[in-house]
């Protein structure tokens, strides 16, 4: 199968061919390279072709087919079969038994006294009762109101008594539009209406529980705002209108219980006693607070740092959302200079709403650049919503601020496909990541320096084709490295030397090193060793696999710590298995062997201390001025997770 990366650019490459030798290389490229494995990261484009991947949205790329159709659905449930009434049959002299069966099947019977009994005499209602009808409507914008109003097929349902509910997927501004409201009033007053759109408030029980626990360690770092929703719209329309919420239920059958039911599930915030009673937790918090108050020595790279430079995580999981971790998403906030959104996966906008609440609009419009490390959806599936919301908020204040998108070719194709529908809602300028592989005078390099005071460089990493890491160096001296998804990468180590912050994926536990090798990811020990070789001042672990384990700090919890915890908390585990996690010595040998082959390990026993490691969590904000003492938080985090580890392992056994 042809690698889709080349489908749009192969014609552009042909234009670079100038000599017979280059033409032969091009033919070889078409025959072999387009079918090459994505794992073959050592392969490179011929030099004369590399420049063709550096472009600003080429004009001769084919345009997608434009399809502006919107589909609405009418769901008609089956009619209710008439119900046989034994009491009526007995009153007519019918003896229970085979005669009941014949009547129930609609057959006419004759009694011994010559009386004829008809089936309709023995049913509650012999005529089938029509089933309820549901309608699902979406009207994305005002441009569709004309089609909605003139469609003749709706007239059949305006006076339909069996129309139980109309489900509106239309956005709030359309539902409140006078023409749409007038269309709603054409239905009978008995018809219910259910609004299901972006105004729906989420209920994330396990995520909230974890964040509440973490906030006892540091309430500022794990702060979040109330999720903002618009007021109810019942009074505006004057019909039977309900705004749906997460976990709420609309019941269709049976008819006597039909209607909208709010969920009775509620979240109870853990009490202070419930958290602090955990053996040793108070001591860990005291140790962490002492580290904050001791005014530790600030390295020279942070001496000129402004207080408002921070990194916020909206997702720290891999592949797909899970109970407590969303997919990738980070925001590097540089204060007055604006911000850079990094690898925004699915649900990033929703997570931003949880984090910032009423401030969401000002946060979104300050985003001036979006960087996507590679083509996998969990690293860019949230871009579309961010682009649309940003333009929507800018239109409200009457401003126009440029937005730069940087990423792989296939990612730009995805965004372009969507932007065809409404070009005004998705305004951006795209640049391929390869433009920043070396320091050049390209306008994009100048943009980063002028806007953020940043020197920017991308590094090809070892995950899939067209995957890059990102290195940002500020004019005041601090340096941050984002690995993206990758195996331990020598190029990244060399170019990221002496960085202030290394944000590195840590998808696998050490015991899952073979899977890390197969999937192109890194294990815990590998990341820590990369940090050692890079001489990173602080290392933030993120992108934890959610299919394999819930607890990213597992490799930091020793058998002694688990045993101590179990002895001090006998109500959780008794008797306690001394060694319930697989031994990882063999796995570590594989880690060392793999690093050696990549030139990232020598014969010395190189030990990485944990006093520079920070474990990331969703909605966590790391201010760069605070990274000096943040590793002291790990002890308290481990204690929270070791409890879950004990419970999880005992249940597993």
C-alpha positions in Angstrom: 0.0 0.0 0.0 1.4 3.4 -0.9 2.2 5.5 2.1 -0.4 8.3 2.1 2.3 10.9 3.0 3.5 10.9 -0.6 0.1 11.0 -2.4 0.0 14.8 -2.3 3.7 15.7 -2.6 4.9 13.1 -5.2 4.1 15.5 -8.1 6.0 18.3 -6.3 9.1 16.1 -6.0 9.1 15.5 -9.8 9.5 19.3 -10.4 12.9 19.1 -8.6 14.4 16.6 -11.0 17.0 18.2 -13.2 19.6 15.6 -14.2 19.4 12.0 -15.5 20.9 10.8 -12.2 18.3 12.6 -10.2 15.6 11.2 -12.4 16.9 7.6 -11.7 16.8 8.4 -7.9 13.2 9.8 -8.3 12.1 6.6 -10.1 13.6 4.5 -7.3 11.8 6.7 -4.8 8.5 6.0 -6.4 9.0 2.3 -6.7 10.4 1.6 -3.3 10.3 4.4 -0.8 6.6 5.0 -1.0 6.1 1.5 0.1 8.8 1.6 2.8 8.1 0.7 6.4 7.4 3.6 8.7 9.8 2.1 11.2 12.7 2.6 8.8 13.7 5.9 10.3 17.2 5.7 9.0 16.0 6.3 5.5 16.3 9.9 4.1 15.1 11.7 1.1 17.7 12.3 -1.6 19.2 15.8 -1.0 17.8 17.3 -4.1 14.3 16.3 -3.0 14.4 17.3 0.7 13.7 20.9 -0.1 10.4 19.9 -1.7 9.0 19.0 1.7 9.6 22.6 2.9 6.6 24.6 1.7 3.8 26.9 2.7 0.6 25.2 1.6 1.4 24.5 -2.1 -1.3 25.7 -4.5 -1.2 22.7 -6.8 -2.3 20.1 -4.2 -5.6 18.6 -5.2 -8.6 20.0 -3.4 -10.9 17.7 -1.5 -14.5 17.1 -2.7 -16.7 19.7 -1.0 -19.8 18.2 0.7 -22.1 20.6 2.6 -25.0 18.1 3.1 -26.4 17.7 6.6 -28.5 14.7 7.4 -31.4 14.7 9.9 -33.0 11.4 11.1 -36.6 10.3 11.9 -36.7 7.2 14.1 -40.1 5.4 14.2 -40.2 2.6 16.7 -42.3 -0.5 16.1 -46.0 -0.5 16.9 -47.0 -2.1 20.2 -48.6 -5.5 19.8 -52.1 -5.7 21.5 -52.0 -7.4 24.8 -54.2 -10.5 25.6 -56.3 -9.9 28.8 -57.0 -13.3 30.6 -59.6 -11.7 32.8 -61.7 -10.7 29.9 -61.5 -14.2 28.4 -62.6 -15.8 31.7 -65.5 -13.4 32.0 -66.7 -14.7 28.6 -66.5 -18.3 29.9 -63.2 -19.3 28.3 -61.3 -21.9 30.3 -57.5 -21.3 30.7 -55.5 -23.6 28.5 -55.2 -24.2 24.7 -58.2 -21.9 24.0 -56.3 -19.0 25.6 -53.4 -19.6 23.2 -55.7 -19.5 20.2 -57.3 -16.3 21.2 -53.8 -14.8 21.9 -52.8 -15.7 18.4 -55.9 -13.9 16.9 -58.0 -17.0 16.3 -61.8 -17.1 16.8 -63.0 -20.0 19.1 -66.3 -21.7 19.9 -67.2 -22.8 23.4 -69.0 -26.1 24.2 -72.2 -24.2 24.7 -72.0 -22.9 21.2 -70.9 -19.4 22.1 -68.4 -17.8 19.7 -65.6 -15.7 21.2 -63.7 -13.3 19.0 -60.1 -12.3 19.8 -60.9 -8.6 19.9 -63.2 -9.3 22.8 -60.2 -10.5 24.9 -57.6 -7.8 24.3 -57.1 -4.5 26.1 -57.0 -2.8 22.6 -57.1 -5.0 19.6 -55.8 -2.2 17.3 -51.9 -2.0 17.4 -50.7 1.0 19.2 -48.3 3.1 17.1 -44.8 3.3 18.5 -43.2 6.6 19.6 -41.3 8.7 17.1 -37.9 10.4 17.6 -36.3 13.1 15.4 -32.6 14.0 15.4 -32.0 17.5 13.9 -28.7 19.3 13.2 -28.6 22.9 11.8 -24.9 23.9 12.0 -25.3 27.5 11.0 -27.7 30.2 9.8 -27.0 29.2 6.2 -29.0 26.0 6.8 -32.2 27.7 8.2 -33.8 28.2 4.8 -33.5 24.5 3.9 -34.8 23.6 7.4 -37.9 25.8 7.0 -38.9 24.9 3.4 -38.4 21.1 3.8 -42.0 19.7 3.2 -41.3 16.4 4.9 -41.4 18.1 8.3 -45.1 19.0 7.9 -46.1 15.4 8.5 -44.6 15.5 12.0 -45.7 18.9 13.1 -49.1 17.6 14.3 -48.0 14.0 14.9 -49.3 12.9 18.3 -46.8 10.0 18.5 -43.8 12.3 18.1 -42.2 11.9 21.5 -39.0 13.9 21.3 -36.9 16.1 19.0 -33.2 15.9 19.7 -31.4 19.1 18.7 -27.7 18.8 17.9 -27.7 22.4 16.7 -25.4 24.9 18.4 -26.8 27.2 21.1 -26.8 30.3 18.9 -29.0 28.5 16.3 -31.4 27.0 18.9 -32.0 30.6 20.2 -32.4 32.0 16.7 -35.9 33.4 16.2 -36.4 31.4 13.0 -35.3 28.2 14.6 -37.4 28.9 17.7 -40.4 29.5 15.4 -39.7 26.2 13.7 -39.8 24.4 17.0 -43.2 25.9 18.0 -44.8 24.2 14.9 -44.7 20.9 16.8 -47.4 19.9 19.2 -47.0 21.2 22.8 -46.8 17.6 24.0 -43.6 17.1 22.0 -40.5 17.1 24.2 -37.2 18.7 23.0 -33.7 17.7 24.1 -30.7 20.0 23.5 -27.5 18.1 23.0 -24.6 20.3 22.1 -21.3 21.8 23.4 -23.2 23.4 26.3 -23.4 19.9 27.9 -21.6 19.8 31.3 -19.3 16.9 31.8 -19.1 14.6 34.9 -15.6 13.1 35.2 -15.7 11.3 38.5 -12.3 9.5 38.6 -10.4 12.4 37.1 -11.9 14.8 39.7 -11.1 12.4 42.5 -7.4 12.2 41.5 -7.1 15.9 41.0 -8.6 16.5 44.5 -6.1 14.2 46.0 -3.2 15.9 44.1 -4.5 19.3 45.1 -3.7 18.4 48.7 -0.1 18.3 47.7 -0.1 21.7 45.9 -3.5 23.4 45.3 -2.0 26.0 42.9 -0.3 23.5 40.5 -3.4 21.4 40.3 -5.9 24.3 40.3 -8.9 24.3 38.0 -12.0 26.4 37.5 -15.7 25.5 37.4 -16.8 24.3 34.0 -18.6 27.2 32.3 -21.9 26.5 30.6 -24.5 28.9 29.3 -27.8 29.5 31.2 -30.7 27.2 30.4 -32.8 28.1 27.4 -36.2 26.9 28.6 -37.5 30.4 29.2 -36.4 31.5 25.7 -38.4 28.9 23.8 -41.4 28.2 26.1 -41.6 24.6 25.0 -40.7 21.3 26.8 -37.0 21.9 26.5 -34.3 20.1 28.4 -30.5 20.7 28.2 -28.9 17.3 28.3 -26.1 16.7 30.8 -23.6 13.9 31.0 -25.1 10.6 32.3 -28.6 12.0 32.1 -31.2 9.7 30.5 -34.1 10.2 28.1 -36.5 7.2 28.4 -38.7 6.4 25.5 -40.4 3.2 26.7 -42.5 2.2 28.6 -44.7 5.1 27.8 -45.8 5.6 31.5 -42.1 6.3 32.4 -41.1 8.2 29.2 -39.3 11.5 29.7 -36.1 13.1 30.7 -34.3 12.0 33.9 -31.3 13.7 35.4 -28.6 11.4 36.6 -28.5 10.9 40.4 -24.7 10.3 40.2 -22.9 13.0 42.1 -19.3 13.5 43.0 -18.3 13.8 46.7 -15.0 15.5 47.2 -12.6 13.4 49.4 -12.5 14.9 52.9 -9.2 16.2 54.4 -9.2 13.3 57.0 -9.7 10.8 54.2 -6.6 12.0 52.4 -4.3 12.9 55.3 -5.0 9.7 57.2 -3.0 7.9 54.7 0.1 6.8 56.6 3.1 9.0 55.9 1.2 11.4 53.7 1.4 14.3 56.1 5.1 13.9 56.4 5.5 13.9 52.6 3.5 17.1 52.3 5.6 18.7 55.0 8.8 17.7 53.2 7.4 19.2 50.0 6.4 22.4 51.6 9.8 22.7 53.3 11.4 22.3 49.8 9.3 25.2 48.6 10.2 27.5 51.5 13.9 26.7 51.7 14.5 29.0 48.6 16.7 26.5 46.8 19.5 27.8 44.6 18.2 28.8 41.2 20.4 27.8 38.3 21.8 30.5 36.0 19.4 29.4 33.2 16.4 30.4 35.3 17.9 33.6 36.8 16.4 35.9 34.1 13.2 33.9 33.7 9.9 35.8 34.0 7.4 34.6 36.6 4.7 34.0 34.0 6.4 31.3 31.9 4.6 28.0 32.5 3.7 24.7 30.9 0.2 23.3 31.4 -0.8 19.7 30.6 -4.2 19.0 29.2 -3.6 15.3 28.5 -0.8 13.0 29.7 -2.0 9.7 28.3 -1.3 7.8 25.1 -3.4 6.6 22.2 -6.9 7.3 23.6 -8.6 8.9 26.6 -9.0 7.0 29.8 -10.5 7.5 33.3 -8.0 10.0 34.6 -5.8 10.9 31.6 -6.7 12.5 28.3 -4.6 12.2 25.2 -1.7 14.5 24.6 -2.0 18.2 24.9 0.3 21.0 26.3 0.3 24.8 26.4 3.6 26.6 26.7 2.6 30.0 28.0 5.1 32.8 27.6 3.1 35.6 29.3 2.7 38.8 27.3 4.3 37.2 24.3 1.5 34.7 23.8 1.5 30.9 23.9 2.4 27.8 21.9 0.0 24.8 21.8 1.8 21.5 21.5 0.3 18.2 20.3 -3.3 18.9 21.0 -5.1 15.6 21.0 -8.8 14.8 21.3 -10.6 16.7 24.0 -8.0 19.4 24.4 -10.5 22.2 24.2 -12.7 20.5 26.8 -9.8 20.1 29.1 -8.9 23.8 28.7 -12.5 24.6 29.7 -12.0 22.6 32.9 -8.7 24.3 33.6 -9.6 27.9 32.9 -13.3 28.2 33.2 -14.4 31.8 32.3 -10.9 32.7 31.2 -11.1 30.2 28.3 -11.6 32.9 25.6 -8.6 35.0 26.6 -6.4 31.9 26.8 -7.5 30.6 23.3 -7.0 33.9 21.5 -3.4 34.2 22.9 -2.3 31.0 21.1 -0.1 32.1 18.3 1.5 28.8 17.2 0.5 25.1 17.2 3.2 22.5 16.9 2.3 18.8 16.1 5.1 16.3 16.5 3.8 13.6 14.1 0.8 12.3 12.2 -0.9 10.1 14.8 -4.4 11.3 15.7 -3.9 11.3 19.5 -1.4 14.2 18.9 -3.6 16.5 16.7 -7.2 15.4 16.8 -8.1 18.4 18.9 -6.6 21.0 16.5 -9.8 21.5 14.5 -11.9 22.5 17.6 -9.1 24.9 18.8 -8.9 26.6 15.4 -12.7 27.0 15.1 -13.1 28.3 18.7 -10.1 30.7 18.3 -11.6 32.3 15.2 -15.0 32.4 16.9 -13.6 34.3 19.9 -11.6 36.6 17.7 -14.7 37.5 15.6 -16.5 38.4 18.9 -13.9 41.0 19.7 -13.3 42.1 16.2 -9.6 41.2 16.0 -7.5 39.2 13.5 -4.4 37.5 14.9 -2.3 35.2 12.7 -1.9 31.6 13.7 1.0 29.4 12.6 0.6 25.6 12.3 3.8 23.5 12.2 3.7 19.7 11.8 3.9 16.7 9.4 2.5 16.7 5.9 -0.3 14.3 6.6 -1.6 16.4 9.5 -1.9 19.5 7.3 -3.9 17.4 4.9 -6.4 16.5 7.6 -6.8 20.2 8.6 -7.2 21.3 5.0 -9.9 18.7 4.3 -12.0 20.2 7.2 -11.2 23.9 6.4 -12.7 23.5 2.9 -16.1 23.4 4.5 -15.7 26.9 6.1 -12.4 28.6 5.2 -13.3 31.6 7.3 -13.5 29.5 10.5 -10.1 27.8 10.0 -7.6 30.5 9.3 -3.9 29.5 9.6 -0.6 29.3 7.9 1.0 25.9 7.7 4.7 25.1 7.7 6.3 21.6 7.5 8.5 20.7 10.5 11.5 20.1 8.3 11.8 23.9 7.8 13.2 24.2 11.3 15.8 21.3 11.2 18.6 23.9 11.0 18.9 27.5 12.0 18.1 29.5 8.9 16.7 32.9 8.0 13.4 31.4 7.1 10.4 33.7 8.0 9.2 31.1 10.4 12.5 31.3 12.4 12.2 35.0 12.4 8.5 34.8 13.6 9.5 32.7 16.7 12.3 35.1 17.6 10.3 38.2 17.1 7.1 36.9 18.7 8.4 34.8 21.6 12.1 35.5 21.8 12.7 31.9 21.0 15.3 30.1 18.8 13.4 27.1 17.5 14.8 23.8 16.0 13.1 20.5 15.1 14.8 17.1 15.3 13.8 13.9 13.4 13.0 11.3 16.0 12.5 7.5 15.9 8.8 6.8 16.0 7.2 6.9 12.5 7.9 8.6 9.3 7.8 12.4 9.5 8.1 12.5 13.3 10.0 15.3 15.0 11.0 16.5 18.4 11.1 20.3 19.3 13.9 22.4 20.9 13.1 25.9 22.1 15.9 28.1 23.4 14.9 31.5 24.9 17.0 34.6 24.5 17.3 34.8 28.3 19.0 31.4 28.5 16.5 28.7 29.4 15.9 25.8 27.0 13.0 23.3 26.8 13.0 20.1 24.8 9.8 18.2 23.7 10.5 14.7 22.5 7.2 13.9 20.9 6.7 10.1 20.6 10.1 8.4 20.1 12.5 5.7 21.1 15.7 7.1 22.8 17.1 9.3 20.1 20.8 10.2 19.8 20.1 13.2 17.7 17.7 14.6 20.3 20.3 14.0 23.0 23.0 15.8 21.1 21.0 18.9 20.2 19.2 19.1 23.6 22.3 19.3 25.7 22.1 21.2 29.0 18.4 21.9 28.6 16.4 23.4 31.4 13.4 21.2 31.0 13.1 17.9 29.1 9.5 16.8 28.4 9.8 13.2 27.3 7.3 10.5 26.5 7.4 7.6 28.9 4.8 5.3 27.4 6.0 2.0 28.9 7.1 0.6 32.2 10.5 -1.1 32.2 8.8 -4.5 32.4 7.1 -3.7 29.0 10.4 -2.9 27.2 9.7 -5.4 24.4 6.4 -3.6 23.6 8.2 -0.3 23.7 10.7 -1.6 21.1 7.8 -2.8 18.9 5.7 0.4 19.1 8.5 2.9 18.9 8.2 4.3 22.4 10.4 4.6 25.5 10.4 3.0 28.9 10.9 4.7 32.2 14.6 3.8 32.6 15.3 4.7 29.1 13.9 8.2 29.5 15.8 8.8 32.7 19.0 7.7 31.0 18.4 10.1 28.1 17.9 12.9 30.6 21.2 11.9 32.2 23.1 12.0 28.9 21.4 15.3 27.9 22.3 16.8 31.3 18.7 18.0 31.7 18.1 20.1 34.8 14.5 18.8 35.2 12.7 16.0 33.4 9.0 15.8 33.0 7.5 12.4 32.2 4.3 12.2 30.1 2.4 10.2 27.5 1.7 7.1 29.7 0.2 4.0 28.1 -3.3 3.5 29.4 -3.8 0.0 28.0 -1.1 -1.5 30.1 -1.3 0.2 33.5 -2.9 3.1 35.4 0.1 4.0 37.5 3.0 5.8 35.8 5.1 5.9 39.0 5.2 2.1 39.2 8.9 2.0 38.4 9.7 4.4 41.2 8.0 2.3 43.9 10.3 -0.2 45.4 9.3 -3.5 47.0 10.4 -2.1 50.4 8.0 0.9 50.0 5.1 -1.4 49.0 5.8 -3.7 52.0 6.1 -0.8 54.4 2.8 0.7 53.1 1.0 -2.6 53.5 2.2 -3.1 57.1 1.2 0.4 58.0 -2.2 0.1 56.3 -3.4 -3.4 57.2 -7.0 -2.5 56.5 -6.1 -2.4 52.8 -3.9 -5.5 52.4 -3.4 -8.5 54.8 -1.6 -10.7 54.1 0.6 -8.7 51.7 2.3 -10.4 48.8 6.0 -9.6 49.1 6.7 -9.4 45.4 3.5 -8.9 43.4 5.1 -7.0 40.4 7.2 -8.9 37.9 11.0 -8.7 38.4 12.4 -6.2 35.9 16.1 -7.1 36.0 15.9 -8.9 32.7 13.9 -6.0 31.2 16.6 -3.5 32.4 19.2 -5.6 30.7 17.3 -5.2 27.5 17.0 -1.5 28.1 20.8 -1.3 28.5 21.4 -3.4 25.4 19.1 -1.3 23.3 20.7 2.0 24.4 24.2 0.6 23.8 23.3 -0.2 20.2 22.1 3.4 19.7 25.3 4.8 21.1 23.6 6.0 24.3 25.2 3.7 26.9 28.7 2.7 27.9 30.1 0.1 30.2 29.9 2.3 33.3 27.1 2.0 35.8 25.3 5.2 35.1 22.7 6.0 37.8 20.0 8.6 37.4 18.8 10.2 40.6 15.1 10.9 41.0 15.6 14.4 42.5 15.2 15.9 39.0 12.1 13.9 37.9 8.5 15.3 37.7 5.5 13.1 36.8 2.9 15.0 34.8 -0.9 14.8 35.3 -3.8 16.3 33.5 -4.6 19.9 34.3 -1.2 20.3 36.0 0.5 23.7 35.5 4.3 23.8 35.9 5.7 27.3 36.3 9.4 27.2 35.2 10.4 29.2 38.3 9.0 26.4 40.5 10.7 23.5 38.8 13.5 23.9 41.3 11.5 22.2 44.0 8.8 20.3 42.1 10.7 16.9 42.1 10.1 16.9 45.9 6.5 16.2 45.1 7.3 12.7 43.9 7.3 11.1 47.4 3.8 12.2 48.1 2.6 11.2 44.6 4.2 7.8 45.1 2.3 7.3 48.4 -1.0 8.1 46.8 -0.3 5.6 44.0 1.2 2.9 46.1 -2.2 2.5 47.8 -3.8 1.9 44.4 -0.9 -0.5 43.4 -1.5 -2.6 46.5 -5.3 -2.8 45.8 -4.8 -3.4 42.1 -2.3 -6.2 42.6 -4.3 -8.0 45.2 -7.4 -7.8 43.0 -5.3 -9.1 40.1 -3.9 -12.0 42.1 
